[in-house]
Amino acid sequence: MRHHLVAAPDKYRGTATAAQVAAAMVRAAAAAGWTAEAVPMADGGEGTLEALGHLGTEHHTTVHGPLGEPVDAAWRLLEGTDAARLGASGRTAVIEAARAAGRPLLPRPTGDDPLRATTAGVGELVLAAVGAGADDVVVAVGGTATTDGGVGAVHVLGDRGALGGVRLTVAFDVDIPFVEAAPTFAPQKGATPAQLAVLTERLVALARDYRATFGVDIDALAGAGAGGGLAGGLAALGGRLVPGFELVAHANGLGARLDGADVVATGEGRLDSTSSIGKVVGGVVRAAGARPVVCLPGTVAAGFDPAVGFGHGLVVLPLDEAVGDARGWADPAGAVEQVLARWLRQWPHDRRPA
């Protein structure tokens, strides 16, 4: 009997989608004489809509982008069995916050404006979904250019009455507290040390305001800092916070597909200390249990030891080390196919841990 691979990668931000990488992993398995199936994954951040693209129908709404410019944002509407796969019982809208407030929507190369970037467009998408008759709205909050604590979206929605009884689910990609959204991720969004101090003070004040206005202690909620605090803002309006990886894994039937796997392959653009706290790689490692997992990241962050972050059971094959940084950036799917096929041909004899 031939060995079987389950390919469950994240996207490689800016270079390859999760579907493209998963397809490359399947080709690698075929080249090595294995069977395989693709399960493109996401974690509640960028790529969530794409990972759920086999469910429901696509809709588009023009909303305000992170700096106020109009953007055309896609979202999905699910019904019947498709909605049930997300654990919902009625018409369910899936919104990806990055489509309205993501960093790729900023002018390049110098478009970062962390003090001004807003999630107002995310609130507008929620209103569009409610107007389309959604009974449930799922917001994947990761991948934003913002650290506004969700106040832009909250101001658009006004209060819980704007939701008209619609159930709101908030899918987070990193399990961090509300105020930690600033020191953890704002520097990656272009914040200077002075701006970081301002953003942190804003989040502290917002947590007080949300508690006073809505009676919700945002500081006590796991994952409230995801999306620059957007998760916490939506939770103040009654949103239920859930790990985005688990939501996508359930919808895509990852657990059942893993049952027949001899090896599980995953990957992302950059493996770092956040990869194990809500991201796809960490979720796949946990879901795989005792099954061997091989990870093919574009690169591993300087100073990060995968053996410490994940344990010695994870095999890590960085593309920049295997094929060179230039090739890894220019053709990540091709690099994944080449490196994984070579490793699978040697399995189980070459199972060196990271």
C-alpha positions in Angstrom: 0.0 0.0 0.0 1.3 3.5 -0.9 1.9 6.1 1.8 -0.6 8.9 2.1 0.1 12.6 2.6 -2.4 15.3 3.8 -1.3 18.7 2.6 -2.6 21.4 5.0 -0.6 24.6 4.5 -1.3 28.2 5.2 -0.8 30.9 2.5 2.7 32.3 2.0 1.8 35.9 2.4 2.3 37.9 -0.8 3.8 35.0 -2.8 1.5 32.0 -2.9 -2.0 31.1 -1.7 -2.7 28.1 0.5 -4.4 26.4 -2.4 -1.3 26.8 -4.6 1.0 25.5 -1.9 -1.3 22.5 -1.1 -1.4 21.6 -4.9 2.4 21.7 -5.0 2.5 19.4 -2.0 0.1 17.0 -3.8 2.4 17.0 -6.9 5.4 16.3 -4.7 3.7 13.3 -3.2 2.8 12.0 -6.6 6.4 12.4 -7.7 7.5 10.4 -4.7 4.9 7.6 -5.4 2.6 8.7 -2.6 -1.2 9.4 -2.6 -2.2 12.8 -1.3 -5.1 15.2 -0.7 -5.1 18.9 -0.4 -6.7 20.7 2.5 -5.8 24.4 2.2 -6.0 26.0 5.6 -6.3 29.4 7.2 -6.4 30.7 10.8 -8.9 33.6 10.9 -6.5 35.9 9.1 -5.8 36.6 5.4 -6.7 33.6 3.2 -9.7 32.6 5.3 -12.2 33.4 2.6 -10.1 31.5 0.1 -9.8 28.4 2.3 -13.6 28.4 2.6 -14.1 29.2 -1.1 -15.8 25.9 -1.8 -18.7 27.0 0.4 -21.5 29.3 -0.4 -21.6 32.2 -2.9 -19.3 35.2 -3.3 -20.6 38.8 -2.8 -18.9 42.1 -3.1 -19.5 45.4 -1.3 -17.7 48.7 -1.7 -16.5 49.9 1.7 -14.0 52.3 3.2 -10.5 51.0 3.3 -8.0 51.3 6.1 -7.2 55.0 5.3 -10.7 55.9 4.1 -10.4 55.1 0.4 -13.1 53.1 -1.3 -12.3 49.4 -1.7 -14.2 46.5 -3.3 -14.4 43.8 -0.6 -15.4 40.2 -1.2 -17.4 38.2 1.3 -19.3 34.9 1.2 -22.9 33.9 2.1 -23.5 30.3 3.1 -26.8 28.4 3.4 -28.0 24.9 4.3 -25.3 22.3 4.6 -22.6 24.8 3.8 -23.6 26.9 6.8 -23.8 23.8 8.9 -20.2 23.1 8.2 -19.4 26.3 10.1 -21.6 25.2 13.0 -24.4 27.6 12.0 -28.1 26.8 11.4 -29.2 29.7 9.2 -27.8 32.0 6.4 -24.2 32.7 7.4 -22.0 35.4 6.1 -18.2 35.1 6.3 -16.2 38.3 6.3 -12.4 38.6 6.1 -11.4 41.8 7.9 -8.2 42.0 5.7 -10.4 42.6 2.6 -11.5 45.9 4.1 -8.6 46.8 6.4 -5.6 44.8 5.4 -2.1 46.0 4.8 -2.1 45.1 1.1 -4.7 47.9 0.7 -2.3 50.6 1.8 -0.4 52.6 -0.7 3.1 51.2 -1.3 5.9 51.5 -0.5 5.3 54.0 2.3 1.6 53.7 3.0 1.7 52.7 6.7 -0.3 55.1 8.9 -0.8 53.1 12.1 -2.4 56.0 14.1 -5.0 56.6 11.4 -5.7 53.1 10.0 -9.3 52.2 10.8 -11.6 49.1 10.8 -14.7 51.2 9.7 -14.9 49.2 6.5 -15.2 45.9 8.5 -18.3 47.4 10.2 -19.7 48.3 6.8 -19.2 44.7 5.6 -21.1 43.4 8.7 -24.0 45.8 7.9 -24.0 44.6 4.3 -24.2 41.0 5.5 -27.1 41.9 7.9 -28.8 43.7 5.0 -28.5 40.6 2.8 -30.4 38.6 5.4 -27.6 36.8 7.2 -28.7 35.1 10.5 -25.0 34.6 11.5 -22.0 36.7 10.7 -18.5 35.3 11.0 -15.7 37.8 11.0 -12.1 36.6 10.5 -10.2 39.4 12.1 -6.5 38.8 11.4 -4.2 40.5 8.9 -5.3 44.1 9.4 -3.2 47.2 9.0 -4.9 48.6 12.1 -4.4 48.8 15.8 -7.6 50.8 16.5 -9.1 48.3 19.0 -12.0 47.8 16.6 -13.4 51.3 17.4 -13.8 52.1 13.7 -16.1 49.1 13.3 -17.9 49.7 16.6 -18.7 53.3 15.6 -20.2 52.2 12.3 -22.3 49.5 13.9 -23.3 51.9 16.8 -24.5 49.3 19.3 -25.8 45.8 19.5 -29.2 46.9 18.1 -27.6 47.4 14.7 -27.1 43.7 14.4 -30.8 43.1 14.7 -30.5 39.8 16.6 -27.9 38.5 14.2 -25.4 36.2 15.9 -21.8 37.4 15.6 -18.8 35.1 15.7 -15.2 36.5 15.8 -12.5 34.1 14.4 -9.1 35.2 15.8 -5.7 34.1 14.5 -3.6 34.9 17.5 -4.4 34.3 21.1 -3.2 37.6 22.7 -4.9 40.0 25.2 -6.5 43.2 24.0 -3.8 45.7 25.0 -1.0 43.4 23.8 -2.2 44.1 20.2 0.0 47.2 20.2 3.4 46.0 21.5 3.0 42.6 19.8 2.0 43.6 16.2 1.9 47.4 15.8 5.7 47.6 15.0 5.1 45.2 12.1 2.4 47.6 10.9 4.8 50.5 10.7 4.4 52.0 14.2 7.4 53.9 15.6 8.2 53.7 19.3 6.4 57.0 19.9 3.4 55.8 17.9 3.5 52.5 19.8 3.1 54.4 23.1 0.1 56.3 21.7 -1.5 53.1 20.4 -1.0 51.3 23.7 -2.6 54.2 25.7 -5.5 54.2 23.2 -6.2 50.5 23.8 -6.0 50.9 27.6 -8.6 53.7 27.3 -10.8 51.7 24.9 -10.9 48.7 27.2 -12.3 51.0 29.9 -14.8 52.6 27.5 -16.0 49.2 26.3 -16.5 48.0 29.9 -18.4 51.1 30.8 -20.5 51.3 27.6 -21.2 47.6 26.9 -20.5 45.9 30.3 -17.9 43.6 28.7 -14.4 43.1 30.2 -12.3 43.0 27.1 -9.1 42.4 29.0 -10.4 39.1 30.3 -11.1 37.6 26.8 -8.5 35.4 25.1 -7.8 36.5 21.6 -9.3 40.0 22.1 -6.1 41.5 20.7 -6.3 39.8 17.3 -6.7 42.1 14.3 -5.2 45.0 16.2 -7.9 44.7 18.9 -10.7 44.4 16.3 -11.6 41.1 18.0 -12.1 42.9 21.3 -14.2 45.6 19.8 -16.6 43.1 18.2 -16.7 41.1 21.4 -17.9 44.3 23.1 -20.9 44.2 20.7 -21.7 40.6 21.8 -19.5 38.7 19.4 -18.3 35.2 20.4 -14.6 34.7 20.1 -13.4 31.4 18.6 -10.0 30.2 17.3 -10.0 30.8 13.5 -8.0 27.7 12.8 -10.5 25.4 14.6 -13.4 27.0 12.6 -11.7 26.4 9.3 -10.5 23.0 10.2 -14.1 21.9 11.1 -15.5 23.4 7.9 -12.9 21.6 5.8 -13.1 18.3 7.6 -9.4 18.3 8.5 -9.8 15.9 11.4 -11.4 13.1 9.4 -8.9 13.6 6.6 -6.0 13.2 9.0 -7.2 9.8 10.0 -5.6 8.2 6.9 -2.4 10.2 6.8 1.1 8.7 7.1 2.6 12.2 7.1 1.0 15.7 7.3 2.7 18.6 5.4 2.1 22.2 6.3 3.9 25.5 5.9 3.7 29.3 5.9 5.9 32.2 4.7 7.7 32.8 8.0 7.9 30.5 11.0 8.3 32.5 14.2 7.2 32.6 17.8 3.6 33.5 16.8 3.2 30.4 14.7 2.2 28.2 17.7 -0.4 30.6 19.2 -3.3 30.3 16.9 -1.6 30.1 13.5 -2.0 27.3 11.0 1.2 25.5 11.6 0.6 25.2 15.3 -3.0 24.1 14.7 -1.9 21.4 12.3 0.7 20.1 14.6 -1.8 19.8 17.4 -4.5 18.3 15.2 -2.0 15.7 13.8 -1.3 14.3 17.2 1.2 11.5 17.0 1.4 11.6 13.2 4.6 12.9 11.6 4.4 16.6 10.5 6.8 18.2 8.1 6.8 22.0 7.8 8.1 23.9 4.8 8.3 27.6 5.7 9.7 30.2 3.4 12.1 31.1 6.2 12.5 30.7 10.0 12.8 33.9 12.0 16.2 34.7 13.4 16.5 33.5 16.9 13.4 31.2 16.8 14.1 27.6 17.6 11.2 25.3 16.2 12.3 22.6 18.6 11.5 24.9 21.5 8.3 26.3 19.9 6.9 23.0 18.7 8.9 20.2 20.2 11.2 17.7 18.5 8.5 15.9 16.6 8.2 18.6 13.9 10.5 18.4 10.9 11.3 21.8 9.5 12.6 22.3 5.9 13.1 26.1 5.3 12.9 26.9 1.7 15.5 29.7 1.8 18.0 27.1 3.2 17.1 24.4 0.7 16.8 26.4 -2.6 18.0 29.9 -1.7 16.1 33.0 -0.7 15.6 34.3 -4.2 14.0 31.1 -5.5 11.9 30.7 -2.3 10.4 34.2 -2.9 10.1 33.9 -6.7 8.5 30.5 -6.8 7.5 29.2 -3.4 5.1 26.6 -4.8 7.8 25.2 -7.0 10.3 25.2 -4.2 7.9 23.4 -1.9 7.3 20.7 -4.6 11.0 20.1 -5.1 12.0 20.0 -1.4 9.0 18.0 -0.2 9.3 15.4 -3.0 13.0 14.8 -2.1 12.1 14.4 1.6 9.2 12.1 0.9 11.3 9.8 -1.3 13.6 9.3 1.8 10.8 8.8 4.3 10.8 7.1 6.8 14.6 6.8 6.8 15.2 10.6 7.0 13.1 11.9 9.8 15.6 14.3 11.4 13.9 16.8 13.8 14.5 20.5 13.4 
